[in-house]
Amino acid sequence: MTSKELLYVEDALGHEQFMKTSSKNASSQLQDQTLSNYIKELEQKHTELYNKFLNLL
């Protein structure tokens, strides 16, 4: 893996970590259960993407 590709993967990991954390925080603060469940699904999706990027290393 080139250094440029490594920088891309590291950047993508940071973005996915941010989205995962933001989703988790948002879902815990929402009172609408349907919306909270949807945000939890997004959190799971970002966790999966994070793991996929991590496996590239």
GIBEL-V891766 format. One record per pair of residues at least 24 apart in sequence whose ideal C-beta (glycine too) atoms are under 10 Angstrom apart, sorted by sequence separation. I is the first residue (numbers start at 1). J is the second residue. D is the distance in whole Angstrom. If there is no record, write none. Layout:
I/J/D
I/J/D
This chain:
19/43/8
20/44/9
22/46/9
23/47/9
20/45/9
21/46/9
19/45/9
20/46/4
19/46/4
20/47/6
18/46/9
19/47/9
20/48/10
16/45/10
17/46/8
20/49/9
16/46/5
17/47/10
19/49/8
20/50/6
15/46/9
16/47/8
19/50/9
16/48/9
18/50/10
16/49/5
17/50/6
15/49/9
16/50/4
15/50/9
16/51/9
13/49/9
14/50/10
16/52/9
17/53/10
12/49/8
13/50/6
16/53/6
17/54/10
12/50/9
13/51/10
15/53/9
16/54/9
14/53/10
12/52/9
13/53/5
12/53/5
13/54/6
11/53/10
12/54/10
10/53/9
13/56/9
9/53/6
12/56/9
13/57/9
8/53/9
9/54/8
9/56/5
10/57/9
8/56/10
9/57/6
6/56/9
5/56/9
6/57/8
1/56/8
1/57/8
